[in-house]
Amino acid sequence: MRRVSLETVFGLIALLVVGLVLSGGAATAAEPVPGLSRPWEIGMQPAHSPVMERVHEFHNLLLVIITSIVVFVLGLLGFIIIRFNARRNPVPSKTTHNTLLEVVWTAVPIMILIVIAIPSMRLLFFANKAETPEMTLKVIGHQWYWSYAYPDHGDLTFDSLPIADSEIDVKAGQVRLLSVDNPVVVPVGTQIQVLVSSDDVIHNWAVPSLALKKDATPGRVNETWVQINTEGTYYGMCSELCGVNHYFMPIEIRAVSKEAFASWVEEAKQKFASRPQPAVAAAQSSEQ
Ligand SMILES: [Cu+2]
């Protein structure tokens, strides 16, 4: 009776695992958007920028280290429980100090921390700023929308607002709470310096698949960078609690070919030329 119920439990677990794998696989096959989280996704989104690729590598290194430590400590605990329990070891040792052991259990963790610290610092410096930026994108947070400026392209400036739930066009590939009216358009294969600021409260410009996550702080310009090598759409959100509509300031980045970007710039200049931009102008003057 007991064996049957155990088998049922294992059967159910196996079914669940198969279901997870199948649903994950199906979602991957049907999902053409590279920078969008998927149903049943476990772990981080696939990497689409050099920084995110290194974040993945660092994460994998940490996973190996942390798993080894857990397995080692667990093994040690098991050994002690079995070998030194009161029945098998009725007369316990009175040892209180062991110099060699104490040196080892101090030195080994220090060495592990150094092994973690070196690639960690390297990654921090790599993510800090672009070495040879080819263009600049200015990002300004507002309660509650983003505005973008392209200082190298005639100071092209526009606001980016989310699309209301009632107007989302799923067939056109729009995603609820993530799609915006005016996405950020950037060329692929281009090192882009990103300057992030705010004109009211602290926001955070974050796109997980590109390892972008920078505070937008009023009165301060924070710098980060991105290079996208795959054409496609990448989604993110404001990641700093910034008020009642914090949930409703999505980020949509479209990476297109360099030619398509050049023609988009010309179109956008016409499109946004007549639009008054009081909020953006105020933020820019407060930066100086
Ligand atoms: Cu915000």
Residues whose N, C-alpha, C, O or C-beta is under 5 A from the ligand:
A	BS01	CU	I202 H203 N204 C238 E240 C242 H246 M249
